[in-house]
């Protein structure tokens, strides 16, 4: 059974990907410092506690498990935090990734799938967004993702390191079997915050702007079920095996939902309206951000199975009621 080192495997997307890897016949080995991840979400293989900035810990993990490839999730993800604490994001997301890549090269591991983000596009002029559109991130977080993408391109050219960066849009939902879901603290994502408001009406959801140039005035986003996203990572790994992976691939559904449509879906699924208020726009929020994943579909046959908005809400709601209802 081929072993895959999964940095950040105790987190939201990482844990779902570990399950997908196990189902596909791999043994996922989680490497996580558990600062934002949860050991309880590591259920499909061993867990090594360590930080990607710790070269000694990385070397020990590579020596102990001899992974054949790496899927790299570990890093800071909050855009707002990156604005007020850019040093932290550059230290972990960029410097930490360099430590990982150099240890990977030292161990003779030649394949890596990188967790990038649609944030590398910044404020795209077209929607759906193609991989060929200009890369102009507007936050330190987005710039750290783009920096690592560039490092991977340079390492590919100089060291023949096979890599693919997956630029995904809005991961949402929870494992349909209830094995994993969102446990971010603090939470910044729309759907869990809206479900919090349903469970605890005193936590009214803030909708940032209702005067955008969209059909209902609220922002439109591409929501992809986290299990479909996890499967995309497995397929990307196989592309690297076949040596046909392009440098970067979008992972989205190609369909967007407005915030009001998401709130309507939550009311439809839960039977409860979402208490919310209209707040001022946030700087840098594009009116619409939807991904074109034609290339991923053509290369792998990937087809999202759980990413209709009702399924996303239904799985998130089931998880949320058990794990996030703090009353």
N, C-alpha and C positions, 0 to 999 in steps of 0.2 A: 504494500500500500504506500503510494507516494505521499511524502510529508510536505505540507505547505506551511511556512511560517507566516502567521497572520498578526501583524503588529496592530494594536488596538482591537484585538479580537474579543475583548470583554465589553465593547461598546455596542451602540445601537445597530449600525450597519455591519460592523465586524462580526457580531455574534450571529446575525442572520446568515452572513456569508459562511461562517464556520459550519453551520447546519447544512447549507447547500453543498459545501465541499464534501462533508461526510456522506451525504446522500449520493454524491457523484463518485464515491469510491476513494477519496483522498483522506488523509489524516491531518486535520488542522491542528497546528501547534500555536496557541495564543501566546503572544509576547505583549505584556501590557503593564504599565505601572500602577493601574487601578486608581489613578487620580480622578478620573471621570467614568471609568468602566466599572463593571461589577463581576466579581468572581462567580456569583450565582448564575450569570449568563454564559459561563464557559462550561458547556455540557457535552461537547462532541470531540474532545481531545484534551491533551495536557495543557496546563497553564504555567507559564514562566513569568514571574513578576520581575519586571525590569523596565528601565527607561531607555528610549532609543538614543539618548545622548550619552549613554554609558557603554563605551566600546567594550569594556571587559565583560559586562553582562551579555552583550550581543554575541561576543566571541564564544562565551560559554554555551549559549543557547544553540548556536550553529554547530558547535562541536558535539553537543549532546544529542541533537536530533537530526543532523545532516539533511536539512530540507532541500527539496529539489527546486523550489521557487518561493517567492515572497509575494504576499498581498499586503500593501502598506496603507493602513488607515490611521495610524497613530498621529495625533496632532490636535491643535486647538481649532475649534470650528466656529466660534461666535464672532460674527462680523463686528458687532458693537464693541466687544472686548478688544478686538484687534485695533480699533481706532484709539482707545484710551491706553492700551498696553501693547503697542506694536513690538516692543523688544521681546516680550514673551512669545509672540507668534513667530518671530524670526528665529529665536533661539530653538524652539521646538520644531516648528514646521520645516524650516530650512536647514539650520545647523544639525538638528537631529536626523533629518533625512540624509544629509551628507555622511554622518557617522554610520547610518544603516547601509548606505550604498557602498562605502569603502569596506565595511565588514563583509558584506555580501561578495564583493570582488575578491577579497582575501580568502574567503571560504570556497571560491570557485563556483558560486551559484550565478547562473547567467540569465535569470528571468525574473521580472518584477511587474506586477500590476499595481499602479498607483491610483489612490483615491484623490482625484482632482475635483473640480467644481465648475459649474456654469458661471461662477463669480469671475472667472478669467475673462469673460466677455464684457464685463462692465455694463454699459448701457447700450445694448446692441441696437442697430438701426433697422434691423429686419427681424421678423418672427414668422415661422419658426427659425431658430438659430442653427446654422450649419457650422461644421468644424472649420470651414475655410474663412469664417468671418473674422474681422480684426480682433486681436486680443488686447483689451484695454481696461484692466481691472481698476475699480475705483476705491477699493478698501485695502488696508494692509493684508487682511486675510486673503483676498483674491490675488494680491501680488505675491504672497508666499507660495500659493499654489502654482502660479505661473513660473516662479523662480525654479521650483522643483521640476516642473515640466521641461524647462530649458536645460537644467542639469542632466536630466535623463536623455535628452537629445544629444548632448555633448558626450555623455558616457556611451551612448549607442555608437557614435561615430568613432570614438577613440578606443573603446574597450570591448566593442561588440556585445554590450549588455542589451539583451532584448527586453523591451519595455513597452507598455501601453498605459496611457493616462486616461482614465474614465472621467469625463466631465458630466457629472449628473446634476439633475435639477432638484426638485423638492422631494426628498425621501419622506414617506409617510406610511401610516398603517402599522400593523404588528403581525407577528407570525400567526397564521391561521390556526395552528395547533395550540397557541397560547404559550409557546416556549420562550419567547422574547418579545420585547417592545421598547418603547421610549421611556427612559428614566433620567433624562437630562435635568440637572439642577445647577443653575436656574434654567427653566425651560424658556425657549425663545420661539418655538415653532407654532404656527397658526393652529393646527388641528388639536394638539394636546392642550394648548391654552384655551381653546374654545370648549373642549370637553371639561376642563377644569371649571369653566364658568357654568356649565350645565350642572355639574355636581355641587358647586359652591357658588350660588348666584351672587354672593358678595364680591366675587372676583370677576367683575364685568370685563369682558374682552374689549380691548381698544382696537378699533379698525382705523388704520392710519391713512386717512384720505378717502373721500367718496366723490371726488370731482375729477378723476382721471378721464382721459379720452378713451373709455371703454364702454361697452353697452350699458352697464349699470353703474359706472363711475368708480368701481373698485378695481384694484389690481388683479391681473390674471396671471396665474402661475401653472406650471406643468407639474402635477403630482404623480409620483411613481411609487408603487407599493414596494416596500423595503424587500420583500421576498423576490419580486421581479428584479430588483436592483442586485440582490445577492446572486441570482442566477446569471446576471450579466457578467459578474466577476469570474464565475466558473468558466463561462464561454470565452472570456478574454484570455484566461490562462491557457485554454486550448488553442487559441489563436497563436499565442507565443510558442506553444509546442510545435505548431505547424509552420512557424516562421513567416506568417503572413499578416501579423498585426501592424496596423498603421500606428504612428506616434500617439494619436489621441482619438477617442471616440465619444460622442455624445450618448448619454443614456437618459432618455425621456420618452414620453408617450406620443408626443406630437400634438397633444390636445391640452388646452388650458381650461381652468375653471377660475371664475372670479371669486373673490372673498365672499360675496353675497351668495353665490352658488354653493360654496362650501358650507356656509352657515345653513342654507336651506337643506342641504343633504344631511347635516347633523340633526336638524329638527325632524326630518323624514325618518332617519334611522333610529334615533333615541326617543322620539316622541316629545322632545322638549325643545323649546326655542332657546337660542343662545343669548343670554344677557350681554349686550354690547353697547359701546358708545363710539361716536365718531371723533377721532383725534386728528391733529394736524398731520399732513404728509411727513414722511421721513425723507431726509435728504438722500438722493441716490437710488430711490426705488423706481425702477422702470415700470411703465404702465402694464407692459406685457412681457413675459419671459417664458417661452415655450421652446423645447428642444426638438430638432430634427434628428432622429436616430436611424435614418435610412441606411447609413453605412454599416452600423452594427447589425441591423437586421439582415442585410445582404451577405455579410461575411459569416454570420453565425447561425442565422435562422431564429435568432432571439425574438420572442413574441411575448409581451407582458400579459399575464393571465389574471392578475389580481388588481389591476390598476384603474378600474372604473371607480368613480368617487364613492359610490355606496359601499363597495367591498372594502375600500380603504378605511372609511369611517366605521363600518361594522367591526372590523378586526381591531382597530384602535380603541373603540368603545369597550369591547370585551376585555382587552388588556387594561384599559384605564380604570374600569370599575374595580378590578381586583388590586391593582398595584399603585394607583395614584389617588384614590379617594381618601384624603386625609381629613374629610369633614370640615 
